[in-house]
Amino acid sequence: QVHLVESGGGLVQAGGSRRLSCVASGSILSGNIMGWYRQAPGKQRELVARIYSGGNTDYADSVKDRFAISRDNAANTVYLYMNNLKPEDTAVYYCHLAQYGYDYWGQGTPVTVSS
């Protein structure tokens, strides 16, 4: 079993920055993919960014050039650096870990961007 705990959400003004963190514990295997998804009210959950164990990354077009994802494999931690935040970035952000056909989710941390 894998347990994911996010932190860093909160209220931020448009144009501001925020860093989200997610610590994974439990049966963490090498070769996993860690990432962040978000779900805004009334919308489906969507991928924000993900990072492979080797460091390759994928980003949603809406956050490219504003967000950056990184990971510390030794600490089983993934970060999401969010810059130039916009009101449309308001959502609950979920940490995700995928390994060998299994998906694990955190409880979510809300980010609210005020205009």
PLY file of the C-alpha trace (Angstrom):
ply
format ascii 1.0
element vertex 115
property float x
property float y
property float z
element edge 114
property int vertex1
property int vertex2
end_header
0.00 0.00 0.00
1.06 3.56 -0.73
0.05 6.66 1.20
0.32 10.16 -0.28
0.13 13.33 1.78
-0.06 16.73 0.09
0.62 20.12 1.59
0.98 23.70 0.45
-2.46 24.63 -0.74
-4.20 27.83 0.25
-5.35 31.22 -0.92
-3.14 33.23 -3.23
-3.63 36.37 -5.28
-3.52 36.27 -9.06
0.04 36.60 -10.26
1.38 35.00 -7.12
3.25 31.77 -6.54
2.74 28.65 -4.51
4.61 25.42 -3.91
2.82 22.13 -3.36
4.53 19.14 -1.82
3.57 15.48 -1.71
5.29 12.86 0.38
4.80 9.21 -0.49
5.19 6.42 2.03
4.67 2.69 2.06
5.60 0.24 -0.69
7.30 2.63 -3.09
8.91 0.92 -6.03
11.51 2.28 -8.42
10.34 3.30 -11.85
7.17 4.98 -10.64
5.57 8.08 -12.05
4.53 10.87 -9.71
2.36 13.77 -10.66
-0.29 16.32 -9.92
-3.86 16.44 -11.11
-6.49 19.04 -10.34
-10.24 19.22 -10.25
-12.12 22.49 -10.42
-15.76 22.74 -9.32
-18.02 21.17 -11.91
-15.14 19.92 -14.02
-13.36 16.62 -14.52
-10.06 15.88 -12.91
-7.21 16.74 -15.26
-3.49 16.17 -15.43
-1.40 19.17 -14.46
2.10 17.70 -14.59
3.88 14.41 -14.05
7.47 13.37 -13.66
9.02 10.01 -14.35
11.60 8.44 -12.09
14.30 9.33 -14.60
13.27 12.98 -14.62
11.26 13.33 -17.82
8.21 15.52 -17.44
4.84 16.18 -19.04
2.75 19.33 -18.58
-0.75 20.39 -19.46
-0.68 23.12 -22.09
-2.49 25.47 -19.71
0.37 25.45 -17.21
3.43 25.19 -19.42
5.91 28.01 -18.75
4.19 28.77 -15.42
4.42 25.55 -13.41
7.38 23.28 -12.75
7.41 19.78 -11.30
10.36 18.16 -9.58
10.98 15.17 -7.39
13.34 13.95 -4.72
13.57 10.21 -5.19
15.47 9.66 -1.96
12.69 11.37 -0.01
9.83 10.01 -2.15
8.62 13.56 -2.55
7.24 15.44 -5.52
6.87 19.20 -5.76
4.79 21.48 -7.92
6.02 25.05 -8.25
3.20 27.25 -9.46
4.01 30.74 -10.72
1.93 33.51 -12.23
-1.20 31.89 -10.86
-4.51 32.72 -12.49
-8.08 32.47 -11.15
-8.65 29.56 -13.53
-5.99 27.60 -11.64
-8.39 27.43 -8.69
-8.98 23.74 -7.95
-8.28 20.92 -5.58
-4.85 19.56 -6.44
-4.27 15.84 -6.05
-0.98 14.03 -5.84
-0.80 10.85 -7.89
1.61 7.94 -7.99
1.52 5.18 -10.58
3.57 2.03 -10.34
3.23 -1.31 -12.06
-0.41 -0.93 -12.94
-1.55 0.54 -9.65
-2.70 4.11 -9.06
-2.60 5.92 -5.76
-4.10 9.29 -4.85
-3.67 11.79 -2.09
-6.56 13.42 -0.32
-6.13 16.67 -2.23
-5.12 20.17 -1.25
-7.19 23.16 -2.34
-5.68 26.12 -4.14
-7.77 29.26 -4.52
-6.54 32.11 -6.70
-8.26 35.42 -6.13
-8.46 38.05 -8.84
0 1
1 2
2 3
3 4
4 5
5 6
6 7
7 8
8 9
9 10
10 11
11 12
12 13
13 14
14 15
15 16
16 17
17 18
18 19
19 20
20 21
21 22
22 23
23 24
24 25
25 26
26 27
27 28
28 29
29 30
30 31
31 32
32 33
33 34
34 35
35 36
36 37
37 38
38 39
39 40
40 41
41 42
42 43
43 44
44 45
45 46
46 47
47 48
48 49
49 50
50 51
51 52
52 53
53 54
54 55
55 56
56 57
57 58
58 59
59 60
60 61
61 62
62 63
63 64
64 65
65 66
66 67
67 68
68 69
69 70
70 71
71 72
72 73
73 74
74 75
75 76
76 77
77 78
78 79
79 80
80 81
81 82
82 83
83 84
84 85
85 86
86 87
87 88
88 89
89 90
90 91
91 92
92 93
93 94
94 95
95 96
96 97
97 98
98 99
99 100
100 101
101 102
102 103
103 104
104 105
105 106
106 107
107 108
108 109
109 110
110 111
111 112
112 113
113 114
